[in-house]
Amino acid sequence: MATTVSSFSTLRKRQSPQIVCRKKDKEKGDPYKVIEITPPPKNLGIRCFPSNLQCGESVTIEGKAYTISAVTLRYQLRRGKYEPRDKRLDVLSTGRYILNLYFDSLLQQS
């Protein structure tokens, strides 16, 4: 007795993976992808922070202090409306951030 297995593939739109906060972090706010942008870039994972973060603010991740360099909100057009897709934080270690500010001021003075 021979059995045949047929597989039907349905066409589905690719959906971006859902970013979910850990249970203990849900009270803190929205999920962000956190990237340390010093060369080479390092992914620090998905963390939950308040939705009103701005550049220059200090955050602590795994016991280390970082300063936010950029906040990026990405949107995708679906059914004629823009919907939020993901949020990203570009961070630098606080020492590196201060050093970059110092170098920028030296560059402007010359």
C-alpha positions as CSV (number, residue, x, y, z in Angstrom):
1,M,0.0,0.0,0.0
2,A,1.6,3.2,-1.1
3,T,0.8,6.5,0.5
4,T,1.3,9.8,-1.1
5,V,2.0,13.0,0.7
6,S,1.1,16.2,-1.1
7,S,2.1,19.5,0.3
8,F,0.2,22.6,-0.5
9,S,2.0,25.9,-0.1
10,T,-0.1,28.9,0.6
11,L,1.1,32.3,-0.5
12,R,1.4,34.5,2.5
13,K,2.8,37.9,2.8
14,R,6.1,38.0,4.7
15,Q,5.5,39.6,8.1
16,S,8.2,41.0,10.2
17,P,8.8,39.1,13.4
18,Q,7.0,40.4,16.4
19,I,9.2,42.0,19.0
20,V,8.0,41.2,22.4
21,C,9.3,42.4,25.8
22,R,10.1,40.0,28.5
23,K,7.5,39.8,31.2
24,K,9.5,41.6,33.8
25,D,10.3,44.5,31.4
26,K,6.7,45.0,30.1
27,E,6.0,47.8,32.7
28,K,9.0,49.8,31.3
29,G,7.4,50.5,27.9
30,D,8.0,49.7,24.3
31,P,10.5,47.2,22.8
32,Y,13.5,48.5,21.0
33,K,16.3,46.7,19.0
34,V,19.5,48.0,20.7
35,I,22.7,48.3,18.6
36,E,26.1,49.5,19.9
37,I,27.4,51.4,16.9
38,T,31.1,51.3,17.7
39,P,33.0,49.5,14.9
40,P,32.1,46.7,14.5
41,P,28.4,47.2,15.4
42,K,27.3,44.9,18.2
43,N,23.7,43.8,18.7
44,L,22.7,44.2,22.4
45,G,19.3,42.5,21.9
46,I,15.8,43.6,22.4
47,R,15.1,45.8,25.4
48,C,12.1,47.6,26.7
49,F,12.3,51.3,27.4
50,P,9.8,54.2,27.7
51,S,8.6,55.5,24.4
52,N,9.9,59.1,25.0
53,L,13.6,58.4,24.6
54,Q,15.8,61.0,23.0
55,C,19.4,61.4,21.8
56,G,21.8,62.1,24.6
57,E,19.9,60.2,27.3
58,S,21.7,57.6,29.4
59,V,20.5,54.0,29.6
60,T,21.8,51.0,31.5
61,I,22.0,47.7,29.8
62,E,23.4,44.6,31.6
63,G,25.1,46.9,34.2
64,K,26.9,49.1,31.6
65,A,26.1,52.7,31.0
66,Y,25.3,53.7,27.4
67,T,24.3,57.0,25.8
68,I,21.7,57.1,23.0
69,S,23.1,58.4,19.7
70,A,20.0,57.9,17.5
71,V,16.4,56.7,17.8
72,T,15.0,55.2,14.6
73,L,11.3,54.5,14.1
74,R,10.5,52.5,10.9
75,Y,7.2,52.4,9.3
76,Q,5.7,50.2,6.5
77,L,2.9,51.1,4.1
78,R,0.0,48.6,4.4
79,R,-3.4,49.0,2.8
80,G,-2.8,52.7,2.2
81,K,-1.7,53.5,5.8
82,Y,1.7,53.7,7.4
83,E,2.0,51.3,10.4
84,P,4.9,51.1,12.8
85,R,7.2,48.3,12.0
86,D,10.1,48.5,14.5
87,K,12.0,50.7,16.8
88,R,15.8,50.9,17.0
89,L,18.2,52.5,19.4
90,D,21.8,53.2,18.4
91,V,23.9,53.6,21.5
92,L,27.5,54.3,22.4
93,S,29.3,53.6,25.7
94,T,29.1,56.8,27.8
95,G,32.9,57.2,27.7
96,R,33.0,56.9,23.9
97,Y,30.1,59.3,23.5
98,I,31.9,62.0,25.6
99,L,35.1,61.4,23.7
100,N,33.3,61.9,20.4
101,L,31.8,65.2,21.6
102,Y,35.3,66.4,22.6
103,F,36.7,65.5,19.2
104,D,33.8,67.3,17.5
105,S,34.5,70.5,19.5
106,L,38.2,70.3,18.6
107,L,37.3,69.9,14.9
108,Q,35.0,73.0,15.1
109,Q,37.7,75.1,16.8
110,S,40.3,74.4,14.1
